Amino acid sequence: MHDRGFQFRAGKDRRQGLPSRGLRRRFWPFIRLVLPGALLLGLAAYFLPVDADSNIDPGPASAPVAATEKRPETLVAPPHQPTADPVVEPPPTVETRFGIVLEGLDVCEGVVEKGATLAGILGGHGVCAQRIAAAAEASRGVFDLRQLRPGRPYCLFLGRDGRPRYFVYEASATDYVVFDLAEPVAVRTASKPVETRLRAAAATISSSLWEALQDQGVDPGLIVSLDEVLGQSVDLFHLQPDDRIALVFEEQFVEGRPIGAGRILAARMVHEGVVCNAFYYDDGHGGGYYDENGHSVQRRFLRAPLKYNRISSGFSRRRFHPILNIYRPHLAIDYAAPTGTPVMAVGDGTVVRTGHDKHAGRFIRLRHGSRYESRYIHLSRFAKGMRAGRRVQRGEVIGYVGQTGLATGPHLDFAFYRDGTPVDYRTLDFPRQDPIPDDQRIWFDRRVIHLSQYLEESETALAKVAPPAEADVSNES
């Protein structure tokens, strides 16, 4: 029974293709040792990379490789490396002038001669009469062609055929007018960018304040402005030798060239041992000058509405009129100044009226509170935006000197009214402006500290270059 059962199971194993149990028992220890190793070798062969340069025997089934042939190399991708940003070529530089691309154009520069007109300048360069008339029509409301001033520079931009394409008139160091002579003709105004730099200067008075600051290269216009900054504290026309002045101010440049001074930011005058300081501060409602304690050093109104050369005619109850040839009251002050000199509002106020009169020419009237009114006559033009109802600030430019109306030369006819009655402006004593508000005091003090450092540095530099004092030899034997 036992043998038959074994045979039966053995026969079953043979029918299923399996080795007999005796064989399995005999080889089982060997299988148990070899099988795990084979599995490990298989896994290693699957996951480990194969060296591309290793020589692998292709086996007998592989075709023989000829001696002259090279075995094809396995291509392996290089490791990932971060790529640098692509180099971007800068765009080509386009040369321009007055906003005009110069490519294909020739520039012809000139100066307006006495008596020259736009028609004469353009006609002399071959521009037809119809195009000149179109340019004059396009300039209406943009630029007054009568404002072409002798000595001012201009540029003509000529095409390849030699005909003018653009005409540019430089009205000032910053402002210019562009006439585009293409069809249709167009006229526009623009301004050059102005760079503002900070500068400090100091001087010791020997003969006059003017000469002392001129020797330091300070702009003459800035010296005139000093009277408005310190004139209420010190008589600048009666200074003493060895009095000292120190300034911090703005200098303005266009295309790297100085065009004049800007605002005085700080000033210090030592007069007969007494120190007077003035610091500019804008509280958001208008700027003014204050001493180191925050008290205003300025009156409510300016000493004069412009920087003038002289007073050609004062306030008088009886004056001979040079044009009408009659005696009549002249209840105003005539300030002689070149045409185009900026005219400033003498105080904060509101524009009452702007207009033109056959006698007064172009004029502006301002109201300052309920008691005062000022009037500006014979203007060449108004500043931009001047119209009835507009608010203006003390020192704001409202127009420009001219000789419109009955005038023998360029000047400003300035009249001032108190309670509706004309008064001599030069004899009035106005109260000082309000001090620095309490909520602005911390910011004002910081500005004073900052500007004082510039003043002290300039004074120190002046002391280093000052000649040594002469030795006292009166007691030497």
SENU-629163 format. One record per residue (C-alpha): x, y, z; residue in one letter; residue number from 1. Coordinates in nm, 2 decimals. Each point is the difference from the previous one (the first is absolute). Example, Ala and Ser with C-alpha at 12.3 -4.5 7.8 and 13.67 -1.06 7.14 Angstrom:
px:py:pz:type:seq
1.23:-0.45:0.78:A:1
0.14:0.34:-0.07:S:2
//
This chain:
px:py:pz:type:seq
0.00:0.00:0.00:M:1
0.28:0.23:0.08:H:2
0.19:-0.07:-0.31:D:3
-0.31:0.03:-0.21:R:4
-0.09:0.33:0.15:G:5
0.35:0.13:-0.07:F:6
-0.01:-0.12:-0.35:Q:7
-0.34:0.16:-0.05:F:8
0.13:0.33:0.13:R:9
0.32:-0.03:-0.20:A:10
-0.20:-0.09:-0.31:G:11
-0.22:0.31:0.06:K:12
0.31:0.22:0.04:D:13
0.14:-0.13:-0.32:R:14
-0.33:0.06:-0.18:R:15
0.02:0.36:0.12:Q:16
0.36:0.04:-0.11:G:17
0.14:0.05:0.36:L:18
0.29:-0.19:0.14:P:19
-0.07:-0.27:0.25:S:20
-0.01:0.07:0.37:R:21
0.32:-0.18:0.05:G:22
0.18:0.21:-0.24:L:23
-0.15:0.32:0.15:R:24
0.11:-0.11:0.35:R:25
0.35:-0.08:-0.13:R:26
0.05:0.34:-0.18:F:27
-0.20:0.22:0.23:W:28
0.29:0.12:0.21:P:29
0.19:0.09:-0.32:F:30
-0.29:0.19:-0.15:I:31
-0.06:0.19:0.33:R:32
0.36:0.13:-0.02:L:33
0.02:0.08:-0.37:V:34
-0.34:0.15:-0.06:L:35
0.04:0.32:0.21:P:36
0.34:0.07:-0.14:G:37
-0.14:-0.04:-0.35:A:38
-0.28:0.25:0.08:L:39
0.25:0.25:0.14:L:40
0.22:-0.03:-0.31:L:41
-0.30:0.06:-0.22:G:42
-0.11:0.31:0.19:L:43
0.35:0.14:0.00:A:44
0.03:-0.06:-0.38:A:45
-0.33:0.18:-0.05:Y:46
0.05:0.31:0.21:F:47
0.38:0.06:-0.02:L:48
0.11:0.21:-0.31:P:49
0.22:-0.16:-0.26:V:50
0.32:0.16:-0.09:D:51
-0.03:0.12:-0.36:A:52
0.38:-0.05:-0.06:D:53
0.01:-0.36:0.13:S:54
0.06:-0.28:-0.25:N:55
-0.28:-0.25:0.00:I:56
0.04:-0.33:-0.17:D:57
-0.28:-0.03:-0.25:P:58
0.00:-0.38:0.03:G:59
0.01:-0.25:-0.29:P:60
-0.33:0.12:-0.14:A:61
0.13:0.34:-0.07:S:62
0.14:0.09:-0.34:A:63
0.38:0.04:-0.01:P:64
0.11:0.36:0.00:V:65
0.25:0.08:-0.27:A:66
0.34:0.14:0.11:A:67
-0.04:0.32:-0.20:T:68
-0.34:0.08:0.14:E:69
-0.06:0.19:0.32:K:70
-0.25:-0.13:0.25:R:71
-0.29:0.26:0.02:P:72
0.03:0.19:0.32:E:73
-0.29:0.03:0.24:T:74
-0.12:0.36:0.03:L:75
-0.04:0.11:0.36:V:76
-0.17:0.33:0.08:A:77
0.22:0.24:0.19:P:78
-0.10:0.09:0.35:P:79
-0.24:0.29:0.04:H:80
0.18:0.34:0.03:Q:81
-0.18:0.33:0.07:P:82
0.00:0.21:-0.32:T:83
0.11:0.36:0.02:A:84
-0.24:0.28:-0.09:D:85
0.01:0.08:-0.37:P:86
0.21:0.30:-0.09:V:87
-0.23:0.29:-0.11:V:88
0.16:0.24:-0.24:E:89
-0.08:0.37:0.10:P:90
-0.21:0.18:-0.25:P:91
0.18:0.22:-0.24:P:92
0.05:0.36:0.12:T:93
-0.23:0.25:-0.17:V:94
0.15:0.35:0.00:E:95
-0.26:0.27:0.06:T:96
-0.01:0.37:0.06:R:97
-0.31:0.19:0.12:F:98
-0.18:-0.33:-0.04:G:99
0.08:-0.03:-0.37:I:100
0.18:-0.31:-0.13:V:101
0.31:0.13:-0.18:L:102
0.04:-0.30:-0.24:E:103
0.00:0.14:-0.36:G:104
-0.01:0.36:0.12:L:105
0.26:0.28:-0.01:D:106
0.00:0.26:0.28:V:107
0.05:0.37:-0.09:C:108
0.03:0.23:0.30:E:109
-0.05:0.37:0.01:G:110
-0.09:0.31:0.21:V:111
-0.30:0.22:-0.05:V:112
0.13:0.33:-0.14:E:113
-0.15:0.33:0.08:K:114
-0.32:0.06:-0.19:G:115
-0.02:-0.37:-0.12:A:116
-0.33:-0.18:-0.04:T:117
-0.11:-0.36:-0.03:L:118
-0.09:0.07:-0.37:A:119
0.35:0.14:-0.06:G:120
0.18:-0.28:0.16:I:121
-0.19:-0.28:-0.16:L:122
-0.03:0.17:-0.34:G:123
0.38:0.04:0.00:G:124
0.03:-0.37:0.01:H:125
-0.24:-0.08:-0.28:G:126
-0.33:-0.05:0.18:V:127
-0.29:0.11:-0.22:C:128
-0.24:0.27:0.10:A:129
-0.30:-0.23:0.04:Q:130
0.19:-0.22:0.25:R:131
0.11:0.31:0.19:I:132
-0.35:0.13:0.02:A:133
-0.11:-0.35:0.13:A:134
0.27:0.02:0.27:A:135
-0.12:0.34:0.11:A:136
-0.36:-0.12:0.02:E:137
0.10:-0.31:0.19:A:138
0.19:0.21:0.26:S:139
-0.32:0.19:0.11:R:140
-0.06:-0.07:0.36:G:141
0.33:-0.19:0.03:V:142
0.27:0.26:-0.05:F:143
-0.01:0.38:-0.08:D:144
0.22:0.05:-0.31:L:145
0.07:0.35:0.12:R:146
0.20:-0.15:0.29:Q:147
0.29:-0.09:-0.23:L:148
0.28:0.18:0.18:R:149
0.33:0.12:-0.15:P:150
0.29:-0.21:0.13:G:151
-0.21:-0.31:0.07:R:152
0.13:-0.32:-0.17:P:153
-0.20:-0.22:-0.24:Y:154
0.06:-0.32:-0.19:C:155
-0.11:-0.11:-0.35:L:156
-0.01:-0.37:-0.07:F:157
0.05:-0.07:-0.37:L:158
-0.09:-0.31:-0.19:G:159
0.22:-0.17:-0.26:R:160
-0.14:0.23:-0.27:D:161
0.11:0.31:0.21:G:162
-0.35:0.11:0.08:R:163
-0.09:0.08:0.36:P:164
-0.20:-0.27:0.18:R:165
-0.01:0.17:0.34:Y:166
0.07:0.34:0.15:F:167
0.07:0.03:0.37:V:168
0.01:0.33:0.18:Y:169
0.16:0.01:0.35:E:170
-0.21:0.25:0.19:A:171
0.21:-0.04:0.32:S:172
0.27:-0.23:0.14:A:173
-0.28:-0.25:0.08:T:174
-0.30:0.07:-0.23:D:175
-0.01:-0.05:-0.38:Y:176
-0.25:-0.01:-0.28:V:177
0.00:-0.26:-0.27:V:178
-0.15:0.07:-0.35:F:179
-0.06:-0.33:-0.18:D:180
0.00:0.11:-0.37:L:181
-0.15:-0.32:-0.13:A:182
-0.35:-0.02:-0.14:E:183
-0.20:0.10:0.21:P:184
0.22:0.25:0.18:V:185
-0.01:-0.03:0.38:A:186
0.14:0.21:0.28:V:187
0.08:-0.11:0.35:R:188
0.18:0.14:0.30:T:189
0.22:-0.21:0.24:A:190
0.26:0.04:0.27:S:191
0.34:-0.15:0.06:K:192
0.05:-0.20:0.32:P:193
0.15:0.21:0.28:V:194
0.25:-0.15:0.24:E:195
0.01:0.16:0.35:T:196
0.31:-0.03:0.21:R:197
0.07:0.12:0.36:L:198
0.28:0.24:0.06:R:199
0.14:0.19:0.30:A:200
0.20:0.32:0.00:A:201
0.15:0.23:0.26:A:202
0.17:0.34:-0.01:A:203
0.14:0.28:0.22:T:204
-0.12:0.35:-0.08:I:205
0.28:0.24:-0.09:S:206
-0.17:0.27:-0.21:S:207
-0.35:-0.13:-0.09:S:208
-0.22:-0.31:0.02:L:209
-0.03:0.01:-0.38:W:210
0.38:-0.02:-0.06:E:211
0.06:-0.26:0.28:A:212
-0.25:-0.24:-0.15:L:213
0.10:0.07:-0.36:Q:214
0.35:-0.10:0.09:D:215
-0.14:-0.34:0.11:Q:216
-0.18:-0.04:-0.34:G:217
-0.35:0.04:0.14:V:218
-0.26:0.09:-0.26:D:219
-0.09:0.37:0.01:P:220
-0.37:-0.08:0.00:G:221
0.05:-0.19:0.32:L:222
0.16:0.30:0.17:I:223
-0.30:0.21:-0.08:V:224
-0.22:-0.27:0.16:S:225
0.19:0.03:0.32:L:226
-0.17:0.33:0.07:D:227
-0.33:-0.19:0.02:E:228
0.14:-0.27:0.23:V:229
0.21:0.21:0.24:L:230
-0.11:0.35:-0.08:G:231
-0.25:0.01:0.29:Q:232
0.27:-0.09:0.25:S:233
0.31:0.17:-0.13:V:234
0.06:0.31:-0.21:D:235
0.20:-0.16:-0.28:L:236
0.10:0.33:-0.15:F:237
0.18:0.12:0.32:H:238
0.21:-0.30:0.09:L:239
0.34:0.04:0.18:Q:240
0.34:-0.14:-0.09:P:241
0.06:-0.35:0.14:D:242
-0.38:-0.07:0.00:D:243
-0.05:-0.36:-0.13:R:244
-0.26:-0.16:-0.22:I:245
-0.06:-0.37:-0.06:A:246
-0.25:-0.15:-0.24:L:247
-0.15:-0.33:-0.11:V:248
-0.18:0.02:-0.33:F:249
-0.11:-0.19:-0.31:E:250
0.19:0.02:-0.33:E:251
-0.18:-0.10:-0.32:Q:252
0.16:-0.16:-0.30:F:253
-0.12:-0.09:-0.35:V:254
0.20:-0.25:-0.20:E:255
0.28:0.04:0.25:G:256
0.02:0.38:-0.04:R:257
-0.10:0.23:0.29:P:258
-0.30:0.22:-0.08:I:259
-0.03:0.18:0.33:G:260
-0.08:-0.03:0.37:A:261
-0.32:-0.14:0.14:G:262
-0.13:0.05:0.35:R:263
0.20:0.10:0.31:I:264
-0.05:-0.28:0.25:L:265
0.19:0.15:0.29:A:266
0.19:0.32:0.08:A:267
0.21:0.12:0.29:R:268
0.11:0.36:0.05:M:269
0.24:0.10:0.28:V:270
-0.04:0.38:0.03:H:271
0.20:0.18:0.27:E:272
0.02:-0.32:0.19:G:273
-0.38:-0.07:-0.02:V:274
-0.10:-0.33:-0.18:V:275
-0.31:0.01:-0.21:C:276
-0.12:-0.33:-0.15:N:277
-0.27:-0.08:-0.26:A:278
-0.11:-0.34:-0.11:F:279
-0.25:-0.08:-0.28:Y:280
-0.28:-0.23:0.09:Y:281
-0.32:-0.10:-0.18:D:282
-0.28:-0.13:0.23:D:283
-0.21:-0.11:-0.30:G:284
-0.19:0.33:-0.02:H:285
0.28:0.21:-0.13:G:286
0.37:0.05:0.08:G:287
0.17:0.27:0.20:G:288
0.31:0.09:0.20:Y:289
0.02:-0.04:0.38:Y:290
0.27:0.04:0.26:D:291
0.13:-0.30:0.20:E:292
-0.28:0.04:0.25:N:293
-0.27:-0.03:-0.27:G:294
-0.09:0.37:0.00:H:295
-0.06:0.16:-0.35:S:296
0.27:0.24:-0.12:V:297
-0.22:0.12:-0.28:Q:298
-0.28:0.25:-0.03:R:299
-0.34:-0.10:-0.13:R:300
0.08:0.17:-0.34:F:301
0.31:0.01:-0.22:L:302
0.21:0.31:0.00:R:303
-0.04:0.02:-0.38:A:304
-0.19:-0.21:-0.26:P:305
0.31:-0.06:-0.21:L:306
0.38:0.02:-0.03:K:307
0.03:0.34:-0.15:Y:308
0.29:0.22:-0.12:N:309
-0.14:0.33:0.13:R:310
-0.31:0.19:0.09:I:311
-0.07:0.22:-0.31:S:312
-0.30:0.18:0.16:S:313
-0.12:0.00:0.36:G:314
-0.33:0.06:0.17:F:315
-0.11:0.36:-0.06:S:316
-0.31:0.22:0.01:R:317
0.13:0.20:-0.29:R:318
0.22:-0.14:-0.28:R:319
0.06:0.11:-0.36:F:320
-0.11:-0.28:-0.23:H:321
0.26:-0.07:-0.26:P:322
-0.25:-0.10:-0.27:I:323
-0.31:0.21:0.07:L:324
0.22:0.31:0.09:N:325
-0.22:0.10:0.29:I:326
0.03:0.01:0.38:Y:327
-0.21:-0.25:0.18:R:328
0.03:-0.23:0.31:P:329
0.21:-0.31:-0.03:H:330
-0.13:-0.21:0.29:L:331
0.23:-0.30:-0.07:A:332
0.37:-0.09:-0.03:I:333
0.18:-0.06:-0.33:D:334
0.26:-0.27:0.02:Y:335
0.24:0.00:-0.30:A:336
0.10:-0.35:-0.11:A:337
0.06:-0.19:-0.32:P:338
-0.29:-0.14:-0.20:T:339
-0.07:-0.35:0.12:G:340
0.11:0.05:0.36:T:341
-0.23:-0.21:0.23:P:342
-0.26:0.19:0.20:V:343
-0.10:-0.15:0.34:M:344
-0.31:0.03:0.21:A:345
0.10:0.21:0.30:V:346
-0.21:-0.21:0.23:G:347
-0.24:-0.29:0.03:D:348
-0.33:0.09:-0.18:G:349
-0.25:-0.06:-0.27:T:350
0.00:0.11:-0.36:V:351
-0.29:0.26:-0.04:V:352
0.05:0.07:-0.37:R:353
0.24:-0.04:-0.29:T:354
-0.05:0.21:-0.32:G:355
0.13:0.25:-0.25:H:356
-0.06:0.38:-0.01:D:357
0.12:0.25:-0.26:K:358
0.17:0.20:0.28:H:359
0.10:-0.27:0.25:A:360
0.08:-0.27:-0.26:G:361
-0.01:-0.35:0.15:R:362
-0.08:0.02:0.37:F:363
-0.08:-0.22:0.30:I:364
-0.18:0.09:0.32:R:365
0.04:-0.20:0.32:L:366
-0.20:0.01:0.33:R:367
0.18:-0.07:0.33:H:368
-0.25:-0.06:0.27:G:369
-0.27:0.26:0.07:S:370
0.22:0.31:0.02:R:371
0.27:-0.01:-0.27:Y:372
0.01:-0.02:-0.38:E:373
0.30:0.02:-0.25:S:374
0.00:0.08:-0.37:R:375
0.27:-0.09:-0.26:Y:376
0.00:0.20:-0.33:I:377
0.18:0.00:-0.34:H:378
0.07:-0.37:0.01:L:379
0.13:-0.17:-0.31:S:380
-0.19:-0.32:0.08:R:381
-0.16:-0.19:0.28:F:382
0.13:-0.31:0.18:A:383
-0.18:-0.32:-0.09:K:384
-0.33:-0.06:0.17:G:385
-0.05:0.36:0.11:M:386
-0.38:0.06:0.00:R:387
-0.26:0.15:0.23:A:388
-0.06:-0.20:0.31:G:389
0.34:-0.17:0.01:R:390
0.19:-0.01:0.33:R:391
0.36:0.12:-0.01:V:392
0.28:-0.02:0.26:Q:393
0.24:0.27:0.12:R:394
0.29:0.00:-0.25:G:395
-0.18:-0.19:-0.27:E:396
0.07:0.11:-0.36:V:397
-0.32:0.15:-0.14:I:398
0.13:0.18:-0.32:G:399
0.30:0.15:-0.17:Y:400
0.12:0.36:-0.05:V:401
-0.09:0.17:-0.33:G:402
-0.10:0.33:-0.15:Q:403
-0.35:-0.06:-0.11:T:404
-0.24:0.30:0.01:G:405
0.13:0.35:0.05:L:406
0.36:-0.07:0.09:A:407
0.33:0.15:-0.13:T:408
0.20:-0.30:0.10:G:409
-0.02:-0.34:0.18:P:410
-0.10:0.04:0.36:H:411
-0.25:-0.11:0.26:L:412
-0.26:0.25:0.12:D:413
-0.09:-0.13:0.35:F:414
-0.28:0.15:0.21:A:415
-0.11:-0.11:0.35:F:416
-0.33:0.08:0.17:Y:417
-0.10:-0.01:0.37:R:418
-0.37:0.02:0.06:D:419
-0.05:0.11:-0.36:G:420
0.24:0.29:0.02:T:421
0.33:0.00:-0.19:P:422
0.30:0.02:0.24:V:423
0.38:0.03:-0.05:D:424
0.11:-0.37:0.03:Y:425
0.35:0.09:0.11:R:426
-0.11:0.18:0.31:T:427
-0.22:-0.28:0.14:L:428
0.11:-0.20:0.31:D:429
-0.17:-0.34:-0.02:F:430
-0.02:-0.25:0.29:P:431
0.22:-0.31:-0.01:R:432
-0.14:-0.33:-0.11:Q:433
-0.12:-0.27:0.24:D:434
0.25:-0.23:0.17:P:435
0.05:-0.37:-0.07:I:436
-0.31:-0.19:0.11:P:437
0.04:-0.23:0.30:D:438
-0.08:-0.32:-0.21:D:439
0.29:0.09:-0.24:Q:440
0.26:0.09:0.26:R:441
0.18:-0.34:0.01:I:442
0.04:0.00:-0.38:W:443
0.12:0.36:0.00:F:444
0.26:-0.07:0.28:D:445
0.14:-0.29:-0.20:R:446
0.04:0.22:-0.31:R:447
0.17:0.27:0.20:V:448
0.25:-0.25:0.13:I:449
0.07:-0.13:-0.35:H:450
0.04:0.34:-0.16:L:451
0.21:0.13:0.29:S:452
0.26:-0.27:-0.07:Q:453
0.05:0.15:-0.35:Y:454
0.03:0.35:0.14:L:455
0.26:-0.10:0.25:E:456
0.20:-0.20:-0.25:E:457
0.01:0.30:-0.23:S:458
0.10:0.23:0.29:E:459
0.28:-0.24:0.09:T:460
0.13:-0.01:-0.35:A:461
0.00:0.38:-0.01:L:462
0.20:0.01:0.32:A:463
0.26:-0.23:-0.14:K:464
0.06:0.22:-0.31:V:465
-0.02:0.33:0.19:A:466
0.34:0.18:0.03:P:467
0.16:-0.01:0.34:P:468
-0.05:0.31:0.22:A:469
0.29:0.24:0.02:E:470
0.21:-0.04:0.31:A:471
-0.02:0.28:0.26:D:472
0.36:0.14:0.02:V:473
-0.09:0.31:0.19:S:474
0.17:-0.13:0.32:N:475
0.31:-0.13:-0.16:E:476
0.32:0.20:0.06:S:477
//
